[in-house]
Amino acid sequence: MDRLTAARVFVTIAERGSLTAAAGAISMSRAMVTRYLNEMESWVGARLFHRNTRHIGLTEAGERILVQSRELLALADQLPEPPEDGAGMLGVLRVTCSQSLAQTLLADVVARFLEQHPESAIDLLPAERTVDLAEERIDLSIRVTDTLPQDVIARPLGICRTVICASPAYLARHGTPVHPSELMGHNCLAFAYFGRSLWRFTAPDQTRVDVPVVGNLSANDSMALLAATIAGAGISMQPRHAVAAPLARGELVALLSGFEAPSLGIHAVYVSRRHQTALMRAFLDFTLDCFSRFDVAP
């Protein structure tokens, strides 16, 4: 972890008198403040604070390290600020997201961004799991969810709308459902982390329709589930951005017209607002602008 940031976190805790107050002062999650403090204590080999449920106070080692940390930060603050032109865009941005989002949206965004900023570099790291940003040295995670943990900082980027779909071959064999309740008689393929046994819809009259579904295939990889749907294995609920091309090619058919399937938020998740680089700020703004053209705007 960044020792300069750790020193800044430590000084802020000492000045504000609590981890929670320090987190608010530097726009960082409390979990990350705790992690930086733990790392700081590990580096110096001593406990820096006496802590209990009501009070936090510096230890003898903490008093000594506080003086040194303030001197370090004073020296750092004398360094010139990085320019906001092309030189400020140098560096590597490590970004993670799901396989589906990477292949259908974000890879295109990254390509366009790098075309405009060839001095920058991006490591795109798709993963079908929630990544620990600090542990894996990730700058930015693009997540599709409505249940973000409270200890992360997130910026809304858009809405992930969903579509119920199946292949023409599957529908020829099993018939085409016209009401969500008819899904109970079909083989419904499910993403292991979302809506595995209960699919929820909003009817044209705005009433909610909850349908228990069953199927012989679930997967923790959204692209594998999409491939199985195209192959005729069953009916699935897919992100609209992932099925736009298969629908246009006739490989899939959208079902249940008039019934709205659930949508999820798309969020940019990162560690700290204060310590964003010019590269990250530019990429976030660019991504939001691109998503507005891909029908996933907030």
Phi, psi and omega per residue, in radians:
M1 nan 2.798 -3.080
D2 -1.252 2.049 -3.084
R3 -1.240 -0.550 3.099
L4 -1.139 -0.754 3.083
T5 -1.122 -0.700 3.117
A6 -1.075 -0.706 3.106
A7 -1.131 -0.695 3.129
R8 -1.141 -0.712 3.099
V9 -1.098 -0.797 -3.133
F10 -1.046 -0.802 3.138
V11 -1.104 -0.712 -3.128
T12 -1.142 -0.686 3.082
I13 -1.064 -0.789 -3.125
A14 -1.092 -0.687 -3.095
E15 -1.345 -0.605 -3.085
R16 -1.569 -0.354 3.047
G17 1.522 0.049 3.077
S18 -2.855 2.755 3.108
L19 -1.205 -0.656 -3.131
T20 -1.136 -0.777 3.124
A21 -1.131 -0.665 3.112
A22 -1.135 -0.718 3.128
A23 -1.036 -0.750 3.119
G24 -1.173 -0.627 -3.092
A25 -1.193 -0.583 -3.088
I26 -1.913 0.204 3.091
S27 0.951 0.853 3.128
M28 -2.255 2.559 3.121
S29 -1.125 2.628 3.137
R30 -1.086 -0.611 3.118
A31 -1.063 -0.699 3.138
M32 -1.259 -0.618 3.065
V33 -1.044 -0.788 3.110
T34 -1.059 -0.738 -3.121
R35 -1.142 -0.744 3.110
Y36 -1.117 -0.686 3.116
L37 -1.129 -0.749 3.108
N38 -1.065 -0.727 3.112
E39 -1.128 -0.710 3.138
M40 -1.071 -0.784 3.122
E41 -1.141 -0.590 3.095
S42 -1.172 -0.721 -3.126
W43 -1.141 -0.732 -3.086
V44 -1.501 -0.215 3.105
G45 1.238 0.519 -3.124
A46 -2.713 2.732 3.061
R47 -1.380 2.321 -3.046
L48 -1.701 -0.409 -3.119
F49 -2.306 2.519 2.825
H50 -1.496 2.217 -3.066
R51 -2.233 2.420 2.903
N52 -2.486 -2.991 -3.022
T53 -1.212 -0.347 -3.051
R54 -2.029 -0.284 -2.970
H55 -2.548 2.603 3.020
I56 -2.332 2.276 -3.117
G57 -2.470 2.644 -3.097
L58 -1.239 2.442 2.974
T59 -1.408 3.079 3.077
E60 -1.074 -0.731 3.084
A61 -1.134 -0.662 3.131
G62 -1.089 -0.694 3.099
E63 -1.053 -0.731 -3.124
R64 -1.198 -0.777 -3.121
I65 -1.216 -0.505 3.113
L66 -1.087 -0.755 3.113
V67 -1.076 -0.796 -3.126
Q68 -1.148 -0.675 -3.120
S69 -1.165 -0.699 3.107
R70 -1.132 -0.651 3.089
E71 -1.130 -0.723 3.130
L72 -1.095 -0.772 -3.123
L73 -1.193 -0.614 3.096
A74 -1.092 -0.725 3.081
L75 -1.126 -0.743 -3.132
A76 -1.101 -0.664 -3.112
D77 -1.216 -0.298 3.106
Q78 -1.419 -0.244 3.116
L79 -1.225 2.538 3.137
P80 -1.147 2.543 3.085
E81 -1.173 2.503 3.091
P82 -1.127 2.456 -3.138
P83 -1.125 2.653 -3.134
E84 -1.601 0.102 3.094
D85 -1.534 -2.671 -3.082
G86 -1.032 -0.596 -3.123
A87 -1.108 -0.548 3.118
G88 -1.259 -0.176 -3.131
M89 -1.697 0.058 3.090
L90 -1.209 2.618 3.102
G91 2.163 3.141 -3.120
V92 -2.073 2.273 3.078
L93 -1.866 2.120 -3.133
R94 -1.688 2.056 -3.017
V95 -2.190 2.353 3.065
T96 -2.142 2.669 3.095
C97 -2.887 3.122 3.111
S98 -1.249 2.803 3.077
Q99 -1.007 -0.776 -3.103
S100 -1.068 -0.829 -3.114
L101 -1.159 -0.649 3.133
A102 -1.107 -0.820 -3.032
Q103 -1.323 -0.582 -3.019
T104 -1.743 -0.343 -3.118
L105 -2.314 -0.972 -2.888
L106 -1.267 -0.566 3.108
A107 -1.051 -0.673 3.101
D108 -1.174 -0.732 3.103
V109 -1.058 -0.805 -3.132
V110 -1.074 -0.751 -3.131
A111 -1.084 -0.757 3.129
R112 -1.151 -0.719 -3.129
F113 -1.097 -0.800 -3.106
L114 -1.200 -0.460 3.056
E115 -1.138 -0.651 3.116
Q116 -1.415 -0.432 -3.092
H117 -2.255 1.216 -3.066
P118 -1.149 -0.243 3.100
E119 -1.389 -0.168 -3.137
S120 -1.659 2.923 3.055
A121 -2.470 2.523 3.138
I122 -2.275 2.268 2.959
D123 -1.698 1.928 3.118
L124 -1.682 2.104 -2.971
L125 -2.174 1.435 -3.138
P126 -1.131 2.480 3.115
A127 -2.749 2.411 3.108
E128 -1.630 0.829 3.110
R129 -2.720 2.862 3.080
T130 -1.409 2.116 -3.040
V131 -1.632 2.406 3.014
D132 -1.381 1.884 -3.001
L133 -1.085 -0.795 -3.108
A134 -1.211 -0.758 -3.081
E135 -1.108 -0.664 -3.058
E136 -1.820 0.202 3.076
R137 0.967 0.825 3.103
I138 -1.734 2.309 3.136
D139 -1.394 -0.615 -2.950
L140 -2.636 2.346 3.060
S141 -2.119 2.239 3.068
I142 -1.737 1.955 -3.015
R143 -2.072 2.451 3.061
V144 -1.820 1.801 -3.070
T145 -2.946 2.796 2.976
D146 -2.034 0.196 -3.106
T147 -2.238 1.108 3.111
L148 -1.291 2.436 3.051
P149 -1.076 2.694 -3.117
Q150 -1.277 -0.299 -3.052
D151 -1.668 0.384 3.075
V152 -2.118 2.765 3.051
I153 -1.815 2.235 -3.020
A154 -2.360 2.539 3.057
R155 -2.090 2.129 3.122
P156 -1.122 2.333 3.131
L157 -1.986 -0.459 -3.081
G158 3.030 -2.944 3.140
I159 -2.154 2.292 3.061
C160 -1.690 1.781 3.120
R161 -1.499 2.645 -3.060
T162 -2.066 2.771 -3.097
V163 -2.342 2.380 2.996
I164 -1.563 2.217 -3.017
C165 -2.601 2.852 3.088
A166 -2.715 2.902 3.114
S167 -1.420 2.700 3.063
P168 -1.000 -0.608 -3.127
A169 -1.151 -0.750 3.129
Y170 -1.103 -0.765 -3.104
L171 -1.169 -0.580 3.097
A172 -1.138 -0.588 -3.138
R173 -1.425 -0.603 -2.942
H174 -2.092 -0.077 -3.135
G175 1.571 2.842 -3.078
T176 -1.884 2.030 3.110
P177 -1.233 2.466 3.121
V178 -2.026 -0.150 3.084
H179 -2.352 2.491 -3.120
P180 -0.930 -0.579 -3.131
S181 -1.058 -0.460 -3.126
E182 -1.250 -0.242 3.114
L183 -1.119 -0.397 -3.141
M184 -1.118 -0.327 3.105
G185 -1.713 0.197 -3.091
H186 -2.113 2.851 3.059
N187 -1.484 1.840 -3.058
C188 -1.791 2.094 -3.124
L189 -1.502 2.428 -3.001
A190 -2.251 2.492 2.973
F191 -1.345 2.280 -2.966
A192 -1.031 -0.458 -3.041
Y193 -1.802 0.071 -3.058
F194 -2.646 2.164 3.003
G195 0.976 0.763 -3.022
R196 -1.218 -0.633 -3.049
S197 -2.157 -0.164 -3.132
L198 -2.423 2.046 3.090
W199 -1.821 2.330 -3.072
R200 -1.964 2.438 -3.118
F201 -2.335 2.743 2.969
T202 -1.929 2.118 -3.101
A203 -1.315 2.901 3.116
P204 -0.978 -0.505 3.106
D205 -1.551 0.221 3.079
Q206 1.291 0.121 3.024
T207 -1.359 2.721 -3.118
R208 -1.654 2.437 3.102
V209 -2.150 2.018 3.108
D210 -1.818 2.230 -3.061
V211 -2.178 2.071 3.005
P212 -1.291 2.253 -3.100
V213 -2.126 2.709 3.072
V214 -2.362 2.734 3.108
G215 -2.914 2.906 -3.091
N216 -1.736 0.187 3.135
L217 -2.547 2.222 2.922
S218 -2.291 2.777 -3.104
A219 -2.615 2.678 3.053
N220 -1.734 0.180 3.094
D221 -2.139 2.019 -3.034
S222 -1.133 -0.582 -3.123
M223 -1.260 -0.570 3.062
A224 -1.140 -0.693 3.120
L225 -1.158 -0.665 3.097
L226 -1.128 -0.760 3.129
A227 -1.082 -0.695 3.123
A228 -1.156 -0.628 3.107
T229 -1.150 -0.782 3.109
I230 -1.086 -0.595 -3.134
A231 -1.306 -0.116 3.068
G232 1.664 0.307 -3.093
A233 -1.283 -0.426 -3.123
G234 2.912 -2.859 -3.138
I235 -1.765 2.426 3.115
S236 -2.424 2.812 3.042
M237 -1.744 2.071 -3.010
Q238 -2.197 2.615 2.998
P239 -1.067 2.402 -3.105
R240 -1.028 -0.672 -3.112
H241 -1.154 -0.460 -3.112
A242 -1.381 -0.472 -3.048
V243 -1.858 0.038 -3.113
A244 -0.985 -0.818 -3.118
A245 -1.216 -0.836 3.096
P246 -1.046 -0.613 3.080
L247 -1.144 -0.752 -3.131
A248 -1.143 -0.576 -3.139
R249 -1.453 -0.117 -3.120
G250 1.443 0.167 3.105
E251 -1.315 -0.405 3.101
L252 -2.322 2.750 3.090
V253 -2.161 2.257 3.071
A254 -1.323 2.393 -3.043
L255 -2.033 2.918 3.008
L256 1.028 0.900 3.107
S257 -1.004 2.339 -3.140
G258 1.691 -0.358 3.104
F259 -1.758 2.175 -3.075
E260 -1.591 2.122 3.077
A261 -1.407 2.819 -3.075
P262 -1.091 2.626 3.041
S263 -2.039 2.703 3.116
L264 -2.222 2.680 3.096
G265 -1.377 2.595 3.002
I266 -1.873 2.171 -3.027
H267 -2.237 2.512 2.928
A268 -1.631 2.115 -3.067
V269 -1.985 2.315 -3.119
Y270 -2.637 3.087 -2.962
V271 -1.484 -0.781 -3.007
S272 -2.566 2.399 3.049
R273 -1.308 -0.648 -3.001
R274 -1.165 -0.619 -3.003
H275 -1.807 0.485 3.053
Q276 -1.196 2.431 3.042
T277 -1.430 2.874 3.056
A278 -1.056 -0.609 3.129
L279 -1.114 -0.780 3.136
M280 -1.148 -0.767 3.134
R281 -1.044 -0.752 -3.132
A282 -1.147 -0.708 -3.127
F283 -1.181 -0.702 3.102
L284 -1.076 -0.807 3.139
D285 -1.106 -0.711 -3.132
F286 -1.157 -0.738 3.141
T287 -1.088 -0.773 3.121
L288 -1.066 -0.710 3.125
D289 -1.140 -0.749 3.125
C290 -1.141 -0.750 -3.125
F291 -1.072 -0.546 3.117
S292 -1.125 -0.413 3.128
R293 -1.598 -0.222 -3.134
F294 -1.724 0.259 -3.139
D295 1.094 0.609 3.022
V296 -2.252 0.436 -3.133
A297 -1.215 2.686 3.110
P298 -1.046 nan nan
